[in-house]
Structures are given as structure tokens and as C-alpha cells.
């Protein structure tokens, strides 16, 4: 792997960690601030966060792509 690709992948990882942190803070704020009736938006945010982590860090998309 070239040094340039590793640098870009490092920034992608940092961006995903940052986005995940923001999503978790929003989920927590909704849960604490709103109270009842907010379960569906919190679940959607949690699923988006989990999908982002699975795609970037667990390389889930490679299961369906042929190896190069």
C-alpha cells in the first residue's frame, strides 16, 4: 500500500470516529432531553452509526466484491 493511500485511509478513519462521536452525542442528548416518544429517531441514528463502522472498519463491502 502506498504512503498516500495510508494517509487518506487514516483521515477517513478519523472522520468516521468524529462522525460517530457526534451521532452518539446527539443520541444521548435526545434521550436525556426529550424523554418519551423518541425511540425511533434514536434507533435510526444508532443503526446509521453501526453501519458506518461496519462499512469502514470491518470492511463489510469486501464480502460482495471479488478480490483483485
Biopython code that builds the backbone (N, CA, C, O; Angstrom):
import numpy as np
from Bio.PDB.StructureBuilder import StructureBuilder

atoms = [
    (1, "UNK", "N", (0.844, -1.175, 0.000)),
    (1, "UNK", "CA", (0.000, 0.000, 0.000)),
    (1, "UNK", "C", (0.889, 1.238, 0.000)),
    (1, "UNK", "O", (1.857, 1.327, 0.756)),
    (2, "UNK", "N", (0.549, 2.169, -0.843)),
    (2, "UNK", "CA", (1.354, 3.379, -0.924)),
    (2, "UNK", "C", (1.116, 4.284, 0.279)),
    (2, "UNK", "O", (0.066, 4.239, 0.919)),
    (3, "UNK", "N", (2.122, 5.107, 0.566)),
    (3, "UNK", "CA", (2.044, 6.018, 1.704)),
    (3, "UNK", "C", (0.866, 6.986, 1.559)),
    (3, "UNK", "O", (0.215, 7.322, 2.549)),
    (4, "UNK", "N", (0.593, 7.434, 0.334)),
    (4, "UNK", "CA", (-0.503, 8.374, 0.103)),
    (4, "UNK", "C", (-1.848, 7.723, 0.437)),
    (4, "UNK", "O", (-2.713, 8.369, 1.030)),
    (5, "UNK", "N", (-2.033, 6.458, 0.066)),
    (5, "UNK", "CA", (-3.278, 5.761, 0.371)),
    (5, "UNK", "C", (-3.448, 5.558, 1.869)),
    (5, "UNK", "O", (-4.554, 5.690, 2.393)),
    (6, "UNK", "N", (-2.359, 5.238, 2.560)),
    (6, "UNK", "CA", (-2.448, 5.068, 4.020)),
    (6, "UNK", "C", (-2.844, 6.365, 4.695)),
    (6, "UNK", "O", (-3.618, 6.356, 5.653)),
    (7, "UNK", "N", (-2.322, 7.479, 4.207)),
    (7, "UNK", "CA", (-2.682, 8.774, 4.785)),
    (7, "UNK", "C", (-4.152, 9.088, 4.590)),
    (7, "UNK", "O", (-4.822, 9.576, 5.500)),
    (8, "UNK", "N", (-4.649, 8.804, 3.390)),
    (8, "UNK", "CA", (-6.069, 9.050, 3.124)),
    (8, "UNK", "C", (-6.951, 8.140, 3.960)),
    (8, "UNK", "O", (-7.988, 8.569, 4.465)),
    (9, "UNK", "N", (-6.547, 6.887, 4.108)),
    (9, "UNK", "CA", (-7.323, 5.961, 4.924)),
    (9, "UNK", "C", (-7.293, 6.361, 6.394)),
    (9, "UNK", "O", (-8.277, 6.182, 7.112)),
    (10, "UNK", "N", (-6.168, 6.900, 6.836)),
    (10, "UNK", "CA", (-6.091, 7.395, 8.211)),
    (10, "UNK", "C", (-7.060, 8.542, 8.453)),
    (10, "UNK", "O", (-7.730, 8.597, 9.484)),
    (11, "UNK", "N", (-7.128, 9.460, 7.489)),
    (11, "UNK", "CA", (-8.075, 10.571, 7.624)),
    (11, "UNK", "C", (-9.516, 10.087, 7.557)),
    (11, "UNK", "O", (-10.381, 10.623, 8.250)),
    (12, "UNK", "N", (-9.787, 9.074, 6.727)),
    (12, "UNK", "CA", (-11.128, 8.500, 6.665)),
    (12, "UNK", "C", (-11.507, 7.891, 8.007)),
    (12, "UNK", "O", (-12.629, 8.071, 8.480)),
    (13, "UNK", "N", (-10.572, 7.170, 8.619)),
    (13, "UNK", "CA", (-10.838, 6.591, 9.939)),
    (13, "UNK", "C", (-11.114, 7.650, 10.979)),
    (13, "UNK", "O", (-12.029, 7.501, 11.790)),
    (14, "UNK", "N", (-10.335, 8.720, 10.969)),
    (14, "UNK", "CA", (-10.580, 9.813, 11.914)),
    (14, "UNK", "C", (-11.927, 10.483, 11.666)),
    (14, "UNK", "O", (-12.623, 10.852, 12.612)),
    (15, "UNK", "N", (-12.292, 10.641, 10.407)),
    (15, "UNK", "CA", (-13.594, 11.239, 10.085)),
    (15, "UNK", "C", (-14.735, 10.360, 10.586)),
    (15, "UNK", "O", (-15.722, 10.870, 11.117)),
    (16, "UNK", "N", (-14.609, 9.046, 10.423)),
    (16, "UNK", "CA", (-15.656, 8.137, 10.894)),
    (16, "UNK", "C", (-15.759, 8.172, 12.415)),
    (16, "UNK", "O", (-16.863, 8.158, 12.959)),
    (17, "UNK", "N", (-14.630, 8.216, 13.100)),
    (17, "UNK", "CA", (-14.658, 8.313, 14.565)),
    (17, "UNK", "C", (-15.316, 9.627, 14.988)),
    (17, "UNK", "O", (-16.105, 9.647, 15.933)),
    (18, "UNK", "N", (-15.001, 10.712, 14.302)),
    (18, "UNK", "CA", (-15.612, 12.008, 14.622)),
    (18, "UNK", "C", (-17.112, 12.015, 14.373)),
    (18, "UNK", "O", (-17.880, 12.500, 15.204)),
    (19, "UNK", "N", (-17.535, 11.476, 13.226)),
    (19, "UNK", "CA", (-18.964, 11.419, 12.918)),
    (19, "UNK", "C", (-19.688, 10.526, 13.919)),
    (19, "UNK", "O", (-20.785, 10.856, 14.371)),
    (20, "UNK", "N", (-19.076, 9.395, 14.267)),
    (20, "UNK", "CA", (-19.687, 8.504, 15.255)),
    (20, "UNK", "C", (-19.823, 9.164, 16.619)),
    (20, "UNK", "O", (-20.819, 8.968, 17.314)),
    (21, "UNK", "N", (-18.831, 9.936, 16.992)),
    (21, "UNK", "CA", (-18.898, 10.647, 18.273)),
    (21, "UNK", "C", (-20.037, 11.659, 18.274)),
    (21, "UNK", "O", (-20.789, 11.757, 19.244)),
    (22, "UNK", "N", (-20.157, 12.402, 17.195)),
    (22, "UNK", "CA", (-21.240, 13.393, 17.096)),
    (22, "UNK", "C", (-22.600, 12.697, 17.124)),
    (22, "UNK", "O", (-23.518, 13.159, 17.802)),
    (23, "UNK", "N", (-22.733, 11.593, 16.394)),
    (23, "UNK", "CA", (-24.004, 10.866, 16.404)),
    (23, "UNK", "C", (-24.345, 10.344, 17.792)),
    (23, "UNK", "O", (-25.502, 10.407, 18.208)),
    (24, "UNK", "N", (-23.361, 9.834, 18.510)),
    (24, "UNK", "CA", (-23.612, 9.349, 19.872)),
    (24, "UNK", "C", (-24.007, 10.482, 20.808)),
    (24, "UNK", "O", (-24.867, 10.302, 21.669)),
    (25, "UNK", "N", (-23.389, 11.644, 20.648)),
    (25, "UNK", "CA", (-23.770, 12.790, 21.479)),
    (25, "UNK", "C", (-25.189, 13.257, 21.173)),
    (25, "UNK", "O", (-25.927, 13.641, 22.081)),
    (26, "UNK", "N", (-25.569, 13.226, 19.904)),
    (26, "UNK", "CA", (-26.943, 13.592, 19.532)),
    (26, "UNK", "C", (-27.930, 12.583, 20.108)),
    (26, "UNK", "O", (-28.970, 12.967, 20.642)),
    (27, "UNK", "N", (-27.609, 11.296, 20.002)),
    (27, "UNK", "CA", (-28.472, 10.268, 20.584)),
    (27, "UNK", "C", (-28.642, 10.483, 22.087)),
    (27, "UNK", "O", (-29.757, 10.424, 22.605)),
    (28, "UNK", "N", (-27.549, 10.727, 22.771)),
    (28, "UNK", "CA", (-27.615, 10.941, 24.213)),
    (28, "UNK", "C", (-28.432, 12.189, 24.538)),
    (28, "UNK", "O", (-29.250, 12.176, 25.458)),
    (29, "UNK", "N", (-28.212, 13.258, 23.789)),
    (29, "UNK", "CA", (-28.980, 14.485, 24.019)),
    (29, "UNK", "C", (-30.466, 14.286, 23.799)),
    (29, "UNK", "O", (-31.287, 14.803, 24.556)),
    (30, "UNK", "N", (-30.814, 13.537, 22.764)),
    (30, "UNK", "CA", (-32.233, 13.253, 22.527)),
    (30, "UNK", "C", (-32.823, 12.412, 23.649)),
    (30, "UNK", "O", (-33.933, 12.678, 24.110)),
    (31, "UNK", "N", (-32.091, 11.405, 24.085)),
    (31, "UNK", "CA", (-32.595, 10.518, 25.135)),
    (31, "UNK", "C", (-32.793, 11.252, 26.454)),
    (31, "UNK", "O", (-33.778, 11.023, 27.155)),
    (32, "UNK", "N", (-31.869, 12.121, 26.788)),
    (32, "UNK", "CA", (-31.959, 12.829, 28.063)),
    (32, "UNK", "C", (-32.929, 14.006, 27.978)),
    (32, "UNK", "O", (-33.705, 14.242, 28.905)),
    (33, "UNK", "N", (-32.885, 14.738, 26.874)),
    (33, "UNK", "CA", (-33.658, 15.969, 26.772)),
    (33, "UNK", "C", (-35.112, 15.795, 26.428)),
    (33, "UNK", "O", (-35.955, 16.528, 26.946)),
    (34, "UNK", "N", (-35.438, 14.843, 25.566)),
    (34, "UNK", "CA", (-36.803, 14.740, 25.066)),
    (34, "UNK", "C", (-37.639, 13.790, 25.914)),
    (34, "UNK", "O", (-38.779, 14.104, 26.257)),
    (35, "UNK", "N", (-37.096, 12.663, 26.245)),
    (35, "UNK", "CA", (-37.847, 11.721, 27.079)),
    (35, "UNK", "C", (-38.605, 10.715, 26.246)),
    (35, "UNK", "O", (-38.004, 9.987, 25.456)),
    (36, "UNK", "N", (-39.929, 10.660, 26.410)),
    (36, "UNK", "CA", (-40.741, 9.630, 25.761)),
    (36, "UNK", "C", (-40.981, 9.944, 24.284)),
    (36, "UNK", "O", (-40.960, 11.101, 23.864)),
    (37, "UNK", "N", (-41.206, 8.891, 23.517)),
    (37, "UNK", "CA", (-41.582, 9.023, 22.128)),
    (37, "UNK", "C", (-40.439, 9.312, 21.173)),
    (37, "UNK", "O", (-40.683, 9.694, 20.029)),
    (38, "UNK", "N", (-39.217, 9.143, 21.602)),
    (38, "UNK", "CA", (-38.075, 9.485, 20.764)),
    (38, "UNK", "C", (-37.278, 8.241, 20.378)),
    (38, "UNK", "O", (-36.176, 8.362, 19.845)),
    (39, "UNK", "N", (-37.806, 7.067, 20.633)),
    (39, "UNK", "CA", (-37.071, 5.828, 20.408)),
    (39, "UNK", "C", (-36.739, 5.606, 18.933)),
    (39, "UNK", "O", (-35.626, 5.180, 18.625)),
    (40, "UNK", "N", (-37.655, 5.876, 18.022)),
    (40, "UNK", "CA", (-37.408, 5.627, 16.607)),
    (40, "UNK", "C", (-36.261, 6.478, 16.055)),
    (40, "UNK", "O", (-35.384, 5.920, 15.396)),
    (41, "UNK", "N", (-36.215, 7.787, 16.283)),
    (41, "UNK", "CA", (-35.059, 8.547, 15.792)),
    (41, "UNK", "C", (-33.731, 8.100, 16.406)),
    (41, "UNK", "O", (-32.704, 8.092, 15.726)),
    (42, "UNK", "N", (-33.748, 7.735, 17.671)),
    (42, "UNK", "CA", (-32.525, 7.257, 18.318)),
    (42, "UNK", "C", (-32.081, 5.936, 17.684)),
    (42, "UNK", "O", (-30.890, 5.734, 17.446)),
    (43, "UNK", "N", (-33.022, 5.046, 17.412)),
    (43, "UNK", "CA", (-32.687, 3.761, 16.785)),
    (43, "UNK", "C", (-32.136, 3.974, 15.379)),
    (43, "UNK", "O", (-31.198, 3.285, 14.976)),
    (44, "UNK", "N", (-32.698, 4.907, 14.632)),
    (44, "UNK", "CA", (-32.204, 5.188, 13.281)),
    (44, "UNK", "C", (-30.784, 5.741, 13.334)),
    (44, "UNK", "O", (-29.937, 5.337, 12.537)),
    (45, "UNK", "N", (-30.510, 6.654, 14.254)),
    (45, "UNK", "CA", (-29.156, 7.182, 14.404)),
    (45, "UNK", "C", (-28.174, 6.085, 14.805)),
    (45, "UNK", "O", (-27.051, 6.042, 14.300)),
    (46, "UNK", "N", (-28.588, 5.203, 15.705)),
    (46, "UNK", "CA", (-27.717, 4.108, 16.135)),
    (46, "UNK", "C", (-27.433, 3.144, 14.982)),
    (46, "UNK", "O", (-26.303, 2.674, 14.842)),
    (47, "UNK", "N", (-28.425, 2.844, 14.163)),
    (47, "UNK", "CA", (-28.208, 1.960, 13.017)),
    (47, "UNK", "C", (-27.283, 2.599, 11.989)),
    (47, "UNK", "O", (-26.433, 1.916, 11.419)),
    (48, "UNK", "N", (-27.434, 3.895, 11.744)),
    (48, "UNK", "CA", (-26.546, 4.584, 10.819)),
    (48, "UNK", "C", (-25.111, 4.545, 11.331)),
    (48, "UNK", "O", (-24.181, 4.302, 10.561)),
    (49, "UNK", "N", (-24.930, 4.782, 12.619)),
    (49, "UNK", "CA", (-23.602, 4.743, 13.222)),
    (49, "UNK", "C", (-22.987, 3.343, 13.105)),
    (49, "UNK", "O", (-21.815, 3.206, 12.755)),
    (50, "UNK", "N", (-23.772, 2.317, 13.394)),
    (50, "UNK", "CA", (-23.277, 0.942, 13.305)),
    (50, "UNK", "C", (-22.942, 0.562, 11.859)),
    (50, "UNK", "O", (-21.944, -0.117, 11.616)),
    (51, "UNK", "N", (-23.757, 0.989, 10.908)),
    (51, "UNK", "CA", (-23.490, 0.688, 9.505)),
    (51, "UNK", "C", (-22.216, 1.374, 9.028)),
    (51, "UNK", "O", (-21.444, 0.789, 8.269)),
    (52, "UNK", "N", (-21.994, 2.593, 9.462)),
    (52, "UNK", "CA", (-20.786, 3.326, 9.088)),
    (52, "UNK", "C", (-19.540, 2.626, 9.615)),
    (52, "UNK", "O", (-18.546, 2.493, 8.901)),
    (53, "UNK", "N", (-19.597, 2.185, 10.853)),
    (53, "UNK", "CA", (-18.464, 1.473, 11.455)),
    (53, "UNK", "C", (-18.235, 0.137, 10.751)),
    (53, "UNK", "O", (-17.093, -0.226, 10.467)),
    (54, "UNK", "N", (-19.310, -0.594, 10.471)),
    (54, "UNK", "CA", (-19.171, -1.885, 9.806)),
    (54, "UNK", "C", (-18.593, -1.724, 8.407)),
    (54, "UNK", "O", (-17.778, -2.542, 7.980)),
    (55, "UNK", "N", (-18.999, -0.688, 7.691)),
    (55, "UNK", "CA", (-18.522, -0.493, 6.325)),
    (55, "UNK", "C", (-17.058, -0.090, 6.289)),
    (55, "UNK", "O", (-16.293, -0.619, 5.484)),
    (56, "UNK", "N", (-16.656, 0.840, 7.152)),
    (56, "UNK", "CA", (-15.302, 1.383, 7.075)),
    (56, "UNK", "C", (-14.291, 0.514, 7.828)),
    (56, "UNK", "O", (-13.243, 0.178, 7.276)),
    (57, "UNK", "N", (-14.581, 0.151, 9.060)),
    (57, "UNK", "CA", (-13.587, -0.551, 9.873)),
    (57, "UNK", "C", (-13.635, -2.066, 9.730)),
    (57, "UNK", "O", (-12.604, -2.723, 9.875)),
    (58, "UNK", "N", (-14.803, -2.637, 9.449)),
    (58, "UNK", "CA", (-14.908, -4.081, 9.330)),
    (58, "UNK", "C", (-14.844, -4.545, 7.878)),
    (58, "UNK", "O", (-14.889, -5.746, 7.612)),
    (59, "UNK", "N", (-14.739, -3.612, 6.942)),
    (59, "UNK", "CA", (-14.612, -3.911, 5.520)),
    (59, "UNK", "C", (-15.733, -4.830, 5.041)),
    (59, "UNK", "O", (-15.493, -5.785, 4.303)),
    (60, "UNK", "N", (-16.944, -4.536, 5.465)),
    (60, "UNK", "CA", (-18.103, -5.369, 5.162)),
    (60, "UNK", "C", (-18.377, -5.447, 3.660)),
    (60, "UNK", "O", (-18.822, -6.487, 3.174)),
    (61, "UNK", "N", (-18.125, -4.386, 2.929)),
    (61, "UNK", "CA", (-18.399, -4.360, 1.491)),
    (61, "UNK", "C", (-17.519, -5.350, 0.736)),
    (61, "UNK", "O", (-17.884, -5.764, -0.365)),
    (62, "UNK", "N", (-16.388, -5.737, 1.280)),
    (62, "UNK", "CA", (-15.494, -6.662, 0.584)),
    (62, "UNK", "C", (-16.059, -8.076, 0.510)),
    (62, "UNK", "O", (-15.554, -8.905, -0.247)),
    (63, "UNK", "N", (-17.094, -8.356, 1.282)),
    (63, "UNK", "CA", (-17.710, -9.679, 1.198)),
    (63, "UNK", "C", (-18.390, -9.904, -0.141)),
    (63, "UNK", "O", (-18.501, -11.044, -0.593)),
    (64, "UNK", "N", (-18.851, -8.830, -0.787)),
    (64, "UNK", "CA", (-19.567, -8.950, -2.037)),
    (64, "UNK", "C", (-18.735, -8.561, -3.256)),
    (64, "UNK", "O", (-19.172, -8.756, -4.390)),
    (65, "UNK", "N", (-17.562, -8.022, -3.037)),
    (65, "UNK", "CA", (-16.682, -7.650, -4.166)),
    (65, "UNK", "C", (-15.668, -8.741, -4.388)),
    (65, "UNK", "O", (-15.145, -9.314, -3.433)),
    (66, "UNK", "N", (-15.378, -9.039, -5.666)),
    (66, "UNK", "CA", (-14.331, -10.045, -5.913)),
    (66, "UNK", "C", (-12.962, -9.479, -5.553)),
    (66, "UNK", "O", (-12.736, -8.270, -5.614)),
    (67, "UNK", "N", (-12.063, -10.370, -5.179)),
    (67, "UNK", "CA", (-10.715, -9.944, -4.839)),
    (67, "UNK", "C", (-9.968, -9.517, -6.097)),
    (67, "UNK", "O", (-10.149, -10.091, -7.171)),
    (68, "UNK", "N", (-9.136, -8.510, -5.944)),
    (68, "UNK", "CA", (-8.386, -8.010, -7.103)),
    (68, "UNK", "C", (-7.047, -8.694, -7.205)),
    (68, "UNK", "O", (-6.274, -8.404, -8.119)),
]
sb = StructureBuilder()
sb.init_structure("model")
sb.init_model(0)
sb.init_chain("A")
sb.init_seg("    ")
for serial, (resi, resn, name, xyz) in enumerate(atoms, 1):
    if name == "N":
        sb.init_residue(resn, " ", resi, " ")
    sb.init_atom(name, np.array(xyz, "f"), 0.0, 1.0, " ", f" {name:<3s}", serial, name[0])
structure = sb.get_structure()
